[in-house]
Amino acid sequence: MGKLVRFNLDEVMAWARRCSKEMEDHGIEVAQDPRQDRRSLLQAIAKLPA
């Protein structure tokens, strides 16, 4: 392990879903602009290598 911090992907995805849900519940929206090549938190985490 050394100095690397490792996370369980399922736990991280659950956290990201909770955060996204909380933002949605509070009326916070992150508009996606394809020209800016931005992704949501869930999309970014889903692209991480397992």
LINBELWO-V160250 format. One record per backbone hydrogen bond with DSSP energy under -0.5 kcal/mol. CO is the residue of the C=O (numbers start at 1). NH is the residue of the N-H. Records with the same first field share a line. If there is no record, write none. Layout:
CO: NH + NH
This chain:
1: 4
4: 6
7: 9
8: 12
9: 13
10: 14
11: 15
12: 16
13: 17
14: 18
15: 19
16: 20
17: 21
18: 22
19: 23
20: 24
21: 25
22: 26
23: 28
24: 27
27: 29
29: 31
31: 33
32: 34
33: 36 + 37 + 38
34: 37
40: 44
41: 45
42: 46
43: 47
44: 47
45: 48
